[in-house]
Amino acid sequence: MELVIWLSVVLAVLGFGMGVMVWAYRRPLGNSALFAAPVMELSMPIGDEARTQFEAGCAAFAQGRYPAAIDQFTAVMTAEPTCAEAFHNGGLAYANMGTDGQAVQALLKASELYDRQSTKPRLDLVKQQLEQIASRRGLKPSTAA
C-alpha cells in the first residue's frame, strides 16, 4: 500500500513538472514576444499551396501560436527552399518562443537567401533582429558584416 501511495505522489509530481515545461515551451519568453509581427510580403513568387501555408503561418504568428506558425513555415521551407520569408518568419517565431539557437539558424538562412536575391532592406532587417536577440541574451553583437 505504501508503494502505491509513493508511486502516485511521484507520478503526480512528474506529471505536474512536465505540464509546466510544456506550458512554458508554448508561450512566449517572459510573456511578451520580442517580435510583434511576421514579414507578410513575399519578395519572390511561390506556389499556391506554399502561399496558403505561408499565410496560415502568418495568421498563427499574429495570434501568438508560434509552434503552429513554425509548422506552417517549415512546410513552406520544404516546398519552396528559396523562400527567404519562410525562414525569416520561422526564425522570428523561434525567437518569440525563446529558442534562440534555432532562431539564429533560421535568420542566418533567411539573410543568405535575401543576399542572393539582392533584397538589401530585408537583409538589414534580419541583421537588426539578430542584434535584438543577442542583446536580449546579454551577448555582444558581432561587428562582422
VEXDREN-2710 file (C-alpha; in Angstrom, 1 decimal):
% VEXDREN-2710
k/r/px/py/pz
1/MET/0.0/0.0/0.0
2/GLU/2.8/2.4/0.8
3/LEU/4.4/1.7/-2.6
4/VAL/1.1/2.6/-4.3
5/ILE/0.9/5.9/-2.4
6/TRP/4.6/6.7/-3.1
7/LEU/4.2/5.9/-6.8
8/SER/1.1/8.1/-7.0
9/VAL/2.9/11.0/-5.4
10/VAL/6.0/10.6/-7.7
11/LEU/3.8/10.3/-10.8
12/ALA/1.8/13.4/-9.8
13/VAL/4.9/15.5/-9.3
14/LEU/6.4/14.3/-12.6
15/GLY/3.1/15.0/-14.4
16/PHE/2.9/18.5/-12.9
17/GLY/6.6/19.2/-13.9
18/MET/6.0/18.0/-17.5
19/GLY/2.9/20.1/-17.7
20/VAL/4.7/23.2/-16.6
21/MET/7.5/22.6/-19.0
22/VAL/5.1/22.1/-22.0
23/TRP/3.2/25.3/-20.9
24/ALA/6.4/27.3/-20.7
25/TYR/7.5/26.0/-24.1
26/ARG/4.3/27.0/-25.8
27/ARG/4.2/30.6/-24.6
28/PRO/6.4/33.5/-25.5
29/LEU/9.5/34.1/-23.4
30/GLY/8.7/36.4/-20.5
31/ASN/5.1/36.7/-21.5
32/SER/6.0/39.2/-24.2
33/ALA/7.1/38.5/-27.7
34/LEU/10.3/40.1/-28.9
35/PHE/8.9/40.4/-32.5
36/ALA/5.3/41.5/-32.8
37/ALA/4.6/40.7/-36.4
38/PRO/5.9/38.4/-39.2
39/VAL/7.1/39.6/-42.6
40/MET/3.9/39.5/-44.7
41/GLU/5.0/40.4/-48.2
42/LEU/7.0/37.8/-50.2
43/SER/10.0/39.0/-52.2
44/MET/9.7/36.1/-54.7
45/PRO/6.7/34.3/-56.1
46/ILE/5.8/30.9/-54.6
47/GLY/3.3/28.2/-55.5
48/ASP/-0.3/28.4/-54.4
49/GLU/-0.2/25.7/-51.8
50/ALA/3.0/27.2/-50.3
51/ARG/1.4/30.6/-50.3
52/THR/-1.6/29.2/-48.4
53/GLN/0.7/27.7/-45.8
54/PHE/2.7/30.9/-45.6
55/GLU/-0.5/32.9/-44.9
56/ALA/-1.6/30.3/-42.3
57/GLY/1.8/30.7/-40.7
58/CYS/1.5/34.5/-40.6
59/ALA/-2.0/34.2/-39.1
60/ALA/-0.8/31.8/-36.4
61/PHE/2.1/34.1/-35.7
62/ALA/-0.2/37.1/-35.3
63/GLN/-2.3/35.1/-32.8
64/GLY/0.8/34.1/-30.8
65/ARG/0.6/30.5/-31.7
66/TYR/4.3/30.2/-32.5
67/PRO/4.6/26.3/-32.7
68/ALA/1.8/26.2/-35.2
69/ALA/3.4/29.1/-37.2
70/ILE/6.7/27.2/-37.2
71/ASP/4.9/24.1/-38.6
72/GLN/3.4/26.2/-41.4
73/PHE/6.7/28.0/-42.3
74/THR/8.6/24.7/-42.2
75/ALA/6.2/23.3/-44.7
76/VAL/6.9/26.3/-46.9
77/MET/10.6/25.9/-46.5
78/THR/10.3/22.3/-47.7
79/ALA/8.1/23.2/-50.7
80/GLU/10.0/26.4/-51.6
81/PRO/13.5/26.2/-50.2
82/THR/14.4/29.7/-51.6
83/CYS/11.5/31.4/-49.8
84/ALA/13.5/33.7/-47.6
85/GLU/10.4/35.0/-45.8
86/ALA/9.6/31.4/-44.6
87/PHE/13.0/31.2/-42.9
88/HIS/12.7/34.7/-41.7
89/ASN/9.3/34.2/-40.0
90/GLY/10.3/30.8/-38.7
91/GLY/13.3/32.5/-37.0
92/LEU/11.1/35.2/-35.5
93/ALA/8.7/32.6/-34.1
94/TYR/11.5/30.6/-32.6
95/ALA/12.9/33.8/-31.0
96/ASN/9.5/34.6/-29.6
97/MET/9.4/31.1/-28.0
98/GLY/12.9/31.7/-26.5
99/THR/14.6/29.1/-28.7
100/ASP/17.3/31.4/-29.8
101/GLY/19.7/28.8/-31.3
102/GLN/17.1/27.7/-33.8
103/ALA/16.0/31.4/-34.3
104/VAL/19.5/32.4/-35.3
105/GLN/20.0/29.4/-37.7
106/ALA/16.7/30.3/-39.5
107/LEU/17.5/34.0/-39.6
108/LEU/21.0/33.3/-41.0
109/LYS/19.5/31.2/-43.7
110/ALA/17.0/34.0/-44.5
111/SER/19.8/36.5/-44.7
112/GLU/21.7/34.2/-47.1
113/LEU/18.6/34.0/-49.3
114/TYR/17.9/37.7/-49.2
115/ASP/21.6/38.4/-50.1
116/ARG/21.2/36.1/-53.2
117/GLN/18.0/38.0/-54.1
118/SER/19.7/41.3/-53.6
119/THR/17.0/42.3/-51.1
120/LYS/19.0/44.7/-49.0
121/PRO/16.2/46.2/-46.9
122/ARG/15.2/42.7/-45.7
123/LEU/18.9/41.8/-45.2
124/ASP/19.3/44.9/-43.0
125/LEU/16.1/43.9/-41.1
126/VAL/17.4/40.4/-40.3
127/LYS/20.7/41.9/-39.1
128/GLN/18.8/44.3/-36.8
129/GLN/16.7/41.4/-35.5
130/LEU/19.7/39.2/-34.8
131/GLU/21.1/42.1/-32.8
132/GLN/17.9/42.3/-30.8
133/ILE/18.2/38.6/-30.0
134/ALA/21.8/39.0/-29.0
135/SER/21.1/42.0/-26.8
136/ARG/18.2/40.1/-25.0
137/ARG/20.6/37.4/-24.1
138/GLY/23.2/39.8/-23.0
139/LEU/25.6/39.0/-25.8
140/LYS/27.6/41.5/-27.7
141/PRO/26.6/41.6/-31.3
142/SER/29.2/40.7/-33.9
143/THR/30.7/43.6/-35.8
144/ALA/31.4/41.4/-38.8
145/ALA/29.1/42.1/-41.8
END
